[in-house]
Amino acid sequence: MKTSCLLNIVVGLSVLMGLARADPDPLQDYCVADTKASFYMNGVPCINPIKATIANFATLALAKPGNTKANPFGFNVTLTTLANLPGINTLGLSMARVDMEGNGIVPPHVHPRASEVTICLKGRILVGFIDTSNRMYTQQLQAGESFVFPKGLVHFLYNIEAKKAAVAVSGLSSQSPGAQISSLASFTSNPPIPDDVVKKAYQISTQDVLRIRRNLGG
């Protein structure tokens, strides 16, 4: 009886895991996003396929460096979206260009809806992720080398060169991967997390909370 019950549980879990995908599979060759649609759904409705053009499947969005001065971390991420690459609609993927100034960092963050593979194009980048048992996997990447970040796990990218910029390109397994930076979520949320909660969670003082919030723009 116990063996039969365990088998049923394993089969059930296998079925559920098989159904868990980053994005639904497309039901046609492509579904170019109709970004002017007046209703909302999980994804974007398609234009008539006969109206698709080559321009729907190409983009210059990743061609230019991003502004790494726009935040205190010294990085910029430029992501392909339905607005600049409508042909990715329903395909379950997107791409991102990551620019980092000297010693710039993409701080610890998660993508709740996507795994990610990153390729270093320029410079030297320290990358890593932390699994659910708090074990860290880390590697230094040079141009041409790549690294994968599993879905939903905390990860980071850091330019270890102090005076040289670094560039990477990432592929993500969702057209809308989402991103949440841990420090910003903790210290600059709106409304803010109660001070007592933050102090207890990070084992810091009220002065520390105020200083960190000020430094992060919260």
C-alpha positions in Angstrom: 0.0 0.0 0.0 2.8 2.4 1.0 4.7 1.6 -2.3 1.6 2.3 -4.4 0.9 5.6 -2.6 4.5 6.7 -3.1 4.3 5.8 -6.7 1.1 7.8 -7.2 2.8 10.8 -5.5 5.9 10.6 -7.8 3.8 10.2 -10.9 1.6 13.2 -9.8 4.7 15.4 -9.2 6.2 14.4 -12.5 3.0 15.4 -14.3 2.9 18.7 -12.5 6.6 19.4 -13.3 6.0 18.5 -16.9 3.3 21.1 -17.1 5.4 23.9 -15.5 7.0 25.9 -18.3 8.3 29.4 -18.6 5.8 30.3 -21.3 3.1 28.4 -23.2 4.1 26.8 -26.4 2.9 28.6 -29.6 0.1 27.1 -31.6 1.4 28.5 -34.9 4.7 29.3 -36.6 4.8 32.7 -35.1 2.5 35.3 -33.3 3.8 38.8 -34.0 2.6 41.0 -31.1 -0.3 43.4 -31.7 1.0 46.1 -29.4 -2.0 48.3 -30.1 -4.6 45.8 -28.9 -7.1 47.3 -26.5 -7.6 44.4 -24.2 -5.3 42.5 -21.8 -4.3 38.9 -21.6 -1.4 36.7 -20.5 0.8 37.6 -23.4 -0.2 39.8 -26.3 -2.7 39.0 -29.2 -1.3 38.4 -32.6 -1.6 40.4 -35.8 -2.8 38.7 -38.9 0.1 36.5 -40.1 -0.1 37.8 -43.6 0.7 41.2 -42.3 4.0 40.1 -40.7 7.2 41.7 -42.1 10.9 41.0 -41.7 11.1 44.1 -39.4 8.9 42.2 -36.8 11.7 39.7 -36.3 14.8 42.0 -36.1 15.9 44.7 -33.7 18.7 47.2 -33.1 17.7 47.5 -29.4 20.9 45.7 -28.3 23.3 47.5 -30.7 24.0 50.5 -28.5 25.6 50.7 -25.0 23.2 51.6 -22.2 23.6 54.4 -19.7 25.5 52.9 -16.7 25.3 56.2 -14.8 21.6 55.9 -14.2 21.9 54.0 -11.0 24.4 53.7 -8.1 25.5 50.2 -9.2 27.2 51.2 -12.5 25.2 48.9 -14.9 22.5 49.0 -17.5 20.4 46.2 -18.9 18.7 46.6 -22.3 16.1 44.0 -22.9 14.3 42.9 -26.0 10.6 43.4 -25.5 7.4 43.1 -27.5 7.7 46.8 -28.3 11.2 46.5 -29.9 10.9 42.9 -31.1 7.2 41.9 -31.5 8.2 38.7 -33.2 9.2 37.1 -29.9 5.6 37.0 -28.8 4.7 33.4 -27.6 8.2 32.1 -28.4 9.2 31.9 -24.7 12.5 33.8 -25.0 14.1 37.2 -24.8 17.6 38.6 -24.9 19.4 41.3 -22.9 22.5 43.4 -23.3 24.4 44.1 -20.0 26.8 47.0 -19.8 28.9 47.5 -16.8 31.4 50.3 -16.1 34.6 49.7 -14.2 33.8 47.7 -11.0 30.1 48.0 -12.0 27.7 45.3 -10.7 24.4 43.8 -11.5 23.5 43.3 -7.8 22.0 40.1 -6.5 18.6 39.6 -8.2 16.1 37.0 -9.5 14.1 36.4 -12.6 10.9 34.7 -11.4 9.9 33.5 -14.8 13.1 32.5 -16.6 16.4 30.7 -16.6 19.3 32.7 -18.1 22.5 32.0 -20.0 25.1 34.8 -20.1 27.9 35.2 -22.6 30.8 37.6 -21.8 31.5 39.7 -24.9 34.1 42.1 -23.4 36.1 42.4 -20.3 36.2 40.1 -17.3 33.1 39.4 -15.3 32.6 37.5 -12.1 29.3 35.8 -12.1 27.5 33.5 -9.6 24.3 32.2 -8.2 23.1 30.9 -4.9 20.9 27.8 -4.7 18.2 27.1 -2.1 20.7 25.5 0.3 22.7 28.7 0.2 25.5 27.2 -1.8 27.2 29.6 -4.2 28.4 28.7 -7.7 30.7 31.3 -9.1 33.1 31.7 -12.1 35.2 34.4 -13.8 34.2 34.9 -17.4 36.4 36.2 -20.2 35.3 37.2 -23.7 33.6 34.2 -25.4 32.8 32.3 -22.1 29.3 31.7 -20.8 27.5 30.7 -17.6 23.9 29.7 -16.8 21.7 30.9 -14.0 18.8 28.6 -13.1 15.3 30.0 -13.0 14.3 31.9 -9.9 17.7 31.7 -8.1 19.5 34.8 -6.8 22.5 35.7 -9.0 24.8 38.5 -9.9 27.3 39.9 -12.4 30.4 42.0 -11.4 33.0 43.7 -13.6 36.2 42.9 -11.9 38.2 45.4 -14.0 38.4 48.7 -12.2 39.1 50.9 -15.3 37.6 49.0 -18.2 34.0 48.5 -19.2 32.5 45.0 -19.6 29.7 43.8 -21.9 27.6 40.6 -21.8 24.6 39.3 -23.7 22.1 37.1 -22.0 19.4 34.8 -23.3 16.3 34.2 -21.1 13.7 31.5 -21.3 10.7 33.9 -21.2 9.5 36.8 -23.3 8.8 38.5 -20.0 11.3 37.2 -17.4 10.8 39.8 -14.7 13.6 41.0 -12.5 13.7 41.9 -8.8 16.9 43.3 -7.3 17.1 42.1 -3.7 18.5 45.3 -2.1 16.0 47.5 -3.9 13.1 45.3 -3.0 14.2 45.4 0.7 15.0 49.1 1.1 13.1 51.0 -1.6 9.7 49.4 -1.8 6.6 51.5 -1.9 5.3 51.6 0.8 8.5 50.7 2.6 9.0 47.5 4.6 8.6 48.4 8.3 12.0 49.4 9.8 11.7 46.8 12.5 11.3 44.1 9.9 14.4 45.2 7.9 16.5 45.7 11.0 15.7 42.2 12.2 16.1 40.6 8.8 19.5 42.2 8.1 20.7 42.6 11.8 21.3 46.3 11.3 20.4 49.5 13.2 17.9 52.2 12.4 20.8 54.4 11.3 21.9 51.7 8.9 18.4 51.4 7.4 18.2 55.2 6.8 21.6 55.3 5.3 21.0 52.4 2.9 17.7 53.7 1.9 19.2 57.1 1.2 22.1 55.6 -0.8 19.7 53.5 -2.9 17.3 56.4 -3.6 14.5 55.1 -1.3 
